Amino acid sequence: MNADSQSTARANWAWGCAVAKTLFELGVEQVVFSPGSRSTPLVLGCENQNGLRTIPILDERTASFFALGLGKRTGKPTALICTSGSAPTHWFPAVTEADHSGVPLLLLSADRPPELQDCGAGQTINQIGLFGEFARAFHPIPLPDESQKSIQELREIIVHAYSQSIGKNPGPVHLNFPFREPLVSEDKEQLEIDLPAIAAPSPSPPDTVSSRANGILEKLGSGKRLLVIAGEQAPLETFSKWDHPQSPPILCDSLSPLREAPSPTRILRFENLLRSKSFRQKARPDAILQLGPLPTSKTLRKWIEDLNVPRVVIEPRGKNVDPLASPSSSFDLDYPVISSLDFPEGEKGWSDRWVRSEEQIESKLDLFLSDENDWFEGKLSRILSTHLPKGSQLHVANSMPIRDLEWFWKGSDLGRTLSGNRGVNGIDGTLGTALGIAHDSKDPSFLLTGELAFLHDSNALLASRHFSGSLTVFLVNNQGGGIFENLSVAGLPAFEKCFATPQDCNFKMLCEAHGVEHVLPVDWKSLIELIESDPPSGIRVIEIRTDRKKDRDTRLKVLSLGPES
């Protein structure tokens, strides 16, 4: 190795060590990477940094969703590393989800040096600004230089990127690292770097400007029939003042933490209630306070649009999360600010009407499902709500599982955490995200998914070797996409081939190929026993086979259960 090559190798090593040390000092705990050559300095730097835990995952798409899951659980950025070329493009689905759902990520892509760009060099594409507006920021990193000044400037870029990822609107930040060869020294020389410690930036403090908060009351008016809609990300402290029976009715999103906390006016059965014409007429609010994005329910959204009453939307990230055509006023304030506001006293009986009707629906639902002995997807969600352990984590796939959760989950005060990839609502990355949530977690973790979402991300099973924790997967196998059964195309001859797309897969053999436990319960009793047993370490798949078309008909029956007139 000549002098120039040795200098390049030393600079690469210094760059990798500086990146790793900076990440560690910022508080990053996990680094997820996929194998590749050009990213060698970054991977070796992180592997050799005490306090950083590196997780190798073959498939970049799985790796990115795994990192997304870690970020969902911890609220901290996870670092992602990959090689150059097509590799970072496989991060794109997870990047869009992190962007829309506000999950911090640090994307560290390796790249070819400038002289190998635009000349047909292998594994080379234009990675500049690759993720466009889906990234909070893009930082082109200069070529490695072992001078102290250059290394310090690199560290400052990483600190800035970290700060951007956890800002008012958390999300992914992309840093692109070009490296020249040789990527490492032939004699494996390791350069010792001694740099001063850095202070990790803190997230932006909540915006609690009282003058702006008072504007909420002005927009809502002086009505006495306030209706509150609790979105997924509104924390429990938001509702601290509404802990008594005279509080306004609070309609909870399928993933709202209020579903798992004591609340005297919490409403979960709004789908059933709003399908009742007589209830809609009696339960008309005169103002709506919407905290974050709306639930999935089309019934709820249509009702709100038709009401034509004042509506205030609070979204701390400053994003527009109101897809409805009816007018609304938006405030980019932190959710808990509403606990300091003096709302008008509610009309006598206003909340009681919602609560009593909710109780009636719950009783009918309990009776109906107790008589339903065949496998039914909705009953599975109900059983999970009554039997999952206290403090556990449940990640829910999109399409029908998230809707079954919204329609059938029974509220509790067990403090379980509900999560889903509701940013862009895709089925991609479902298993990888759940594994990231469960990895290194002290709480038992579970995933509710259909078989199409599971198969779409089955590469994530390859991560089982390096997975530390417990994840039980409830795999609903109904031979196709159940959500399409609710569309007008369901009766067309091309429906099965073009929309339902049933897959021919033996899940027992698939699990065995990855060394993953597979269980096929014979009835509800055996399923409940599995849920209540101590979860094993690693991944366990519990397959529940249902009839897709019968599930659709049963859902319609259950959702038609209305309150007493």
N, C-alpha and C positions, 0 to 999 in steps of 0.2 A: 504494500500500500504506500503510494507516494505521499509527499507532504500535503498536497492539495486534498487528496482523498482523506487523509487522516484528519485534516482540519474540518472537512465536511462531516465526517463521522462524529467528531467531538461536538460540533455544533448541534447536530441532530440529537445526540444524547443529552446535551444541556437543555435543549428545547423541551424534550420529553419530560425530563426531571422537573423543570420549572413549571410546566403545565400541571403535572401531578401534585407537586407541592402546593401550588396555588389553589387547586381544587380542594385539597385537604384542609388548608387553612381557612378556606371560605365556608367549610362545613359540609361539603359534598362527601357522602359516605359510600356511595355505590357507583361503579363504572361498568357499564354494560358494553361489550365489544363483540364484533364479529371478526373472524380470522381474515387476514389479508397481509400483503407485504408492505405496501406503501405506508401503512399506519404503524409500522414497527416501532418507531421512536415513542409514539404516544402510548402504545400498549405496554411496552417495557417500562416506561417511566411510571405508569400507574401501578403496574405489577410490583415494582420495587419500592413503592411509597408506603411506608408503615401507616396504617389507619385507613387506607383505601381498600375496599373490597372489590375485586374485579370478577365479572361474571361473563364467561364466554358463551355466546349463543350463535349458532351457525347461520341462521336465517336473519338477515338484517331487518326484515319486517317484524318478525317475532321479537327481535332484540329491542326494537323501538317501542313496541307496545308493552313489553316487559318493563322498560324504563318508565313508560307512561303510568303503569300500575303502581310502581314504586312512588312516583311523584304524587299520585292521587292519595295514597295512604299517608305519606309523610308531609306533604306540602312543601317539600324541598326539591331543588333541581337534581335530577340524576344525569350523569354525563354519559353520552353515547359516542362510541368511536367506531369508525369503519374505514375501509380502504377507498381508493379512488374509482372513478368510472361510474358504472351503473349502481354500485353498492349504495351510495346515499339516496338514490332515487327510491329505494325500497323503504325508506323511512317516511315517505310522503304521506301515506294514510294516517300514521300516528301523529305526524306533525300537524295535519289539518285538524285532527281531533284535539290535540293539545291546544292549538290556537283557539278553537271554538269553545272548549270547556275550561280554559284558563289553567292549564297544568304546566308548571315550569319544567323546561328541558334544556340541557346544554348539548348542542350537536357539534361534535368535533370530527369533521371529515378530513381525511388525508387527500392530497392532490399531487399531480405531477408538477414539476417546476415550469416556469414560463417558456423555456426553450422547447419543451415537449408538448405545448399546446398548439392546436390547429395544424398538426403535421402528420396525423395518422398514427400517433403513438398509441400503443395498446392501453386498455383500461383508462382512457382519458376522454372526458366530456367537459363542457363548460359548466363548472360548478359555482361560478360567481352568481350570487343571489338566487341560488337554485330554488329556494322555497318561497320566493317572492313575498307577497303580503302576508303569508301564513306564518312567517317568522317575525318576532318582535324587532329583530335587528340582524344584520349580516356583517361579519368582521373578516375581511381578507387579511390573513396573517402573513407577514413578510417571511422570506426565506430565513432559516435558522442562522443565528450569529451568536457565538459564545461570549461575546463581550457582556460585561455586567450591565452596561447601559441598555443594550438590546433586550437582555433577559428581563430587566426591570420594566421596560416598556411592554413586553409581552404579558407580564403579570398584571399590569395595569389594564390592558385590554380585557383579560379574563375577568378581573374584578368588575369592570364595567358591564361585561356581558352577563355576569351573574346578577348584578343589580337590575339589569333590564328584564331578566327572566322572572324576577320575583316582584316586579313593580306593581303599580295600580291595576294593570291588566296582565297578570302572569301569563307566561307562555314560552314557546321555544325560541332560542337564540342560536344562530348558526355561526360557527367559526371554521374557516377553511384553511388548512395547513399544507402548503407545498413543501415537499422534501426532495432533495437531490440524493442520488446514490454516491457512495455507499451509505446505506441507512444505519448500519452499525459498524463499529470498528472490528477488524478481523481478530484483533487480540482481546476483544471484549472489554476494552478499557472503559472504566466508568469514571466519569468526571465528577468530582465532589463539588457541589454548589452550596454556598452558604449565603442565604438571603435573609433580610430582616422580615419579621412576621408582618402580616397584613391584617387589617380589621375587616371582617365580613360586613357588607352593607345590610341594613335592616329593611324589611318591607315598608312601604309607605304607610304612615299612620292613617287610621280611618278618618274620613272626612265627616266631621260632626259640626259643621258650621250651623249654628242655631238659626240664623236668619234664613238660610236656604232650606233647612228642615221645616221651618214654619210655613214655607211655601206649599208643603204637602197638604197641610190642613186647609189652606186657602183653596187649593184645587179640588179637594174632596167635598168642600162645602159643609153645611151644617146639618146634613141629614143624619138620621138616627138608625139607619139600616146599612151599616158598613159590612162589607164582605171582604175577607182577606184571602189571598191565594199565596200559599207558601211554596216557593220554588225549591229546587234541589239544594242550592248553596246557601240559603238563608239559615244561619246557625241558631242554635236553641236560645241563646241570649237575646235574640231578636224579639222573642215572645214572652220575655220575663214579666211584663206588666199584664199579660193576658192569661192569668192563671186562676181565674174565677169564673163561675157559671154565667156571669153577665158579659163576659168577653164576646167580641164579635165571632161569628162562625169563621173557622180557618180551614179552607180547602187545601189538602196536602198533596203536593206532587208525589209521584210514585217513589221518589228517592229522598223526600224531605226527612231530615232527622227528627221532625216532630212526630212522625209515625211511630217512633220508638221512644217517646218520652211522655210523661203525664201531661194531659191537656184536656180540660173539661169541655172545650168547644171545638175540638179537632174533628174534622169531617173527612172521611175516606170514601164513602159510598156515593159521591156526587154523581157518578155516571148513572146509577139507578135512579137517584132522586130527580135528576134533570131530564130523564126520559119520561117522567110523569107530568102530563099537562097540568093537572090540578095543583101539583106541588110547585111547578114553575110560576104559576099565577099567584100563589100565596107567598112565595119566597123571593119576591123581586126586591133586590137591594136598591138603595139610592146612591151608592158610591162603592167603588171597588179599589182596593189597595193590592197591587200585584207585586210580589217580591221575586224578581228574576224571571226567567223564562216560564212559559205556561206549561201545564201538564200536557200529556199526549192527547187527551180526550177531545175528539172533534165535537162531541155533544156539548161540552163545556165551552169551547171556542165559539161555536155557532150561537149559543145562548148569550154569551157576553157581547158579541157583535150586534145582536138584535136588541139589547137592552137600552142602548143609548143613554147611559148614565156616566157621570164623571168617573174617570179611571186614572189612577196614578201608578206608574211603573218605576220601581226602584231597582237600579242595576249598578253596583259599585264600580264595575269595570268601564263604565262610560260607553258601553256598546248598545246598539239598538236591538232589543230582544222582543219587540212587539210586532208580530206578523199580522195582526188584525187590522181590518179596514176602519173600524170604529175609532173615533178620536181618543187620544190619551196624552198625559203629560209625564215626561220622564225626568228622573233625578238620579245623578250619579253620586249618591251618598251611600255610606256603609249601612248595611241592613239594621244593626242594633240602634241606629239613631232614632228609630221610631219609638223605642221604649221610653224616650224622654218627652214625647209629645202628648198633649192633653186632647185626646179625641172626644167628641161629644158623647154624652151618655146614650147608650143604645135604647131603642124602643123596647118596652116591656114585652117579653115573649118572643122577640126577634130571634135570638140565638136558640132559645128553647125549642122553637119550631124545627130548626135544623137538627138539633141533637136528638129530639124524640123521633123524628123521621129516620135518622141514621140508625137508632137502636132498633127500630122496626125492621129495617132492611137487614141488619146484622142477624136478627133472630130468624128471619126467613132464609137467609143464606146458610146459616148453621144447619137448619132443618133440611134444606135441599141437599146440601153436600153430605150430610150424615147418611142420607138414603142413596147416595151415588157411590156404588161399590165398584163400578168399572173404572178403568184408568181414565182420568180426565185432567187435562193440563191445569185448569183453573183450581181444581182441588189440590194439586201439588203445591201451588203457591200458598194456598190456605194452610196446608199442613206445615210447610216451612215456617210460616209466621207463628205457628203455635208450638213448634217443637225445636227450632234451632236454638242452640245454647245462648245464654246471656252474654252480651259483649262480643258476639261473633261478627264476622264480616260476610256479606252476601253481595257478590257481583252478578248483575243480571244482563243477559244478552238483549239486543234490540229485537224488533218485530213483535211476535206474540208474547214472549216471556215478560217484557217490560209492561205490556198492557195487562197481562194476567196479574202481575204484581199490583198495578194500579187498581184493578177491579176486585181482587180477592184477598189481598193481604189484610190480616186482622191486626189492628193497632195494639201496641203493648207499651210497657215502660221498662223494657229489658236492655235498652241502650245498644241495640245491634246497629251496625253500620251498613247502609244500603248504597250501592254504587252502580253506575253503568256508564257506557260511552255515549252520552246524550249530546255531545257537541255537534257531531254531524250524523249521528244515528246509524252508523254503518254496522254491518255484522263482522267486518274484518277486525282481526286482533282481539277477539273476545277472550280466547283461552290465554293468550300471552298477557293481556292486561290483568286477568285474574291471578295468574302466576306471580306477576309483579307485586300485586297487592298482598298476596300471601307470603311472599319471600321474606324470611327473617322476621315475620310477625309473631308476636306472642299469642295472638288471638286465633282461634280456629277459623278457617276461611272456606267459603263455599261459592259455587258458581251454578247458576240456573241458565241453561242454554238449550236451544234446539239443535238438531243434528246437523243442519246446514251450516250454521255459524261455527259449530265445533269442527266440522270437516274443513271449512274454509281456513281454519287456523290450526289444523292438526300438526303442522310442523312444530308448533310450540311444545309438543310432547318431547321433542329432542332436548328440551331444556331440563328435563326431569333429573338428569345426572347431577346438575349443579344447583338444583332447587333445594332450598332449605326452609322447611315449613310443612304445613298441611293444607291441601286443597282437595275438597270433595266436590266432584262435578255431578250435578243432576242433569243428565242428558235425556231430553225429551225426543224420542225418535218417533215421529209421526209420518215418516216417508214423504217429506217435502216441505215446502214453505207454507205453513198454515195461515199466515197473514193474507196470502193471495186468495184464500177461500172467501174472503169478505168483499172481494172486488167483483165487478160485473163480468169480467172475463172468465169467472169460475165455471160458467156453463158452456164455454166454447170448446170445440173438439181439440184445439191446440193447447188447452189449458195445462194438462199434465206435463207435456213435453217442454213448453215454452215458459211456464210460470212456476208451477209447483216443483218441477225438476227433482223428483225423487232420486236418491242415490243408492246404489247397490253396494253397501259396505257392511262387513261383519265387524262390529265395534269390539267384540271380545278379542278377535285376532289382531285388530289394530292396536289395542291396548297391550296385548301380550308382546307384540313386536317391539314395544317401547319399555317393557318391564313395568307396566302400570296395572294396578289392580282393577278388575272389571267385575261388577256385580249386577245381576238381573233379578230384582225382587219379584216375588210371586203375587204379592197382594199389598194393600195399604199397611197392614199390621207389620209385615216384615220390613217395609220401607221405613216406618216410624222407628222401629228398633235400630235400623242402620243410622238414622239421623241422631238418635239419642245415645248411641254408643260413642266411646272415646274415639275421636278421629285419628286415623293412623298418620304417621309421617309420610311425606311424599304425596303423590297424586293418586286419587281413587275415583273411578268413574262408576256412577250408579245409573244404569240405563232404564228408562221408563218408556215402554212402548204404548202409544195411544193411536186412536183412529182420528185422523185429521178432520174428516168431514163430520163425524159425530161430535168432536170437540166444538166445531163451529156451531152446530145446532144446540148443544148444551149451553154454550156461552149465551146465545140469544135468549134461551129460557131464563137463565139466571139474571141477566141484565134487565129482563122485563119485570122482575120482582119489584114492585113499587111500594111506597108507604101507604098507610091507611088514609083514606080520604078525610 
